[in-house]
Amino acid sequence: MTQPSFDAQREQLANGHFIRVVNYHSTPRGARAELEKEMAGFARDYAPVTLDDLDRLFDTGTWHKDKPGLIPVFYEGYRNSISVAAPLCDQYGLTGWFPIATSFVDCDPEHQEAFARAHWISLVEEDTKGGRIAMSWDEVAEVSKRHVVFPHTAHHEGFDTVLSDEDIRREVVESKAALEAVTGQEAPAFVWLHGSSYGQSPRHDRAVKDAGYRYQFANTMIHRVN
């Protein structure tokens, strides 16, 4: 990655050459109008960010579009991510980024509410009315055709609870393999529960790097995995 000087970074920020990341979790139908209003405003004021755009920014240190970039991130793999969030992104020409807790998607719909409550996945009343709460694998494949899909671990775990080699393989490596098998595409990024930063644990950083991820999303930044 090209490392621009501090003065260059300050100049770019002053000129609006940056990427804004906005995090969402469940996007229920009952809040669709509110989300649509936000997406319309983002589409007016920001440019979409594809994976190629992000690669170019990290490779050159320069944002190449006239407007600052926007990455709307829709976490966990809720069914309403494809029924509400993805269609709104499509409608307004935005690229959505979807971190998937792969075991949530893999869970039998009959047990998804219990899985969610046991794994820090928030629910609203709408989610508890029966039927699937998570996307199906076919829906994950469908959303990956137009947007960016990547693992949010397998079981919605933080690095501080993923301790054994077996745990690391399941949460970091196997989640990537599962998504890539379904989508036929590279899973380019990874994110821990709680948005932990790259650099907090050498062992976990090494696992993310060895798995072949290019990026790690965190609460305060997007890390390029080197």
Secondary structure, DSSP 8 states (H G I E B T S, - for coil): -----HHHHHHHHHTT--EEEEEE----GGGHHHHHHHHHHHHHH-EE--HHHHHHHHHHS---SSS-EEEEEE-BTBHHIIIIIHHHHHHTT---EEEE-HHHHHS-GGGHHHHHHHTT----GGGGSSS-SB--HHHHHHHHTTSEEEES-SSS--GGG--SHHHHIIIIIIHHHHHHHHHSS---EE--GGG--TTS-HHHHHHHHHTT-SEEE-SS-EEE--
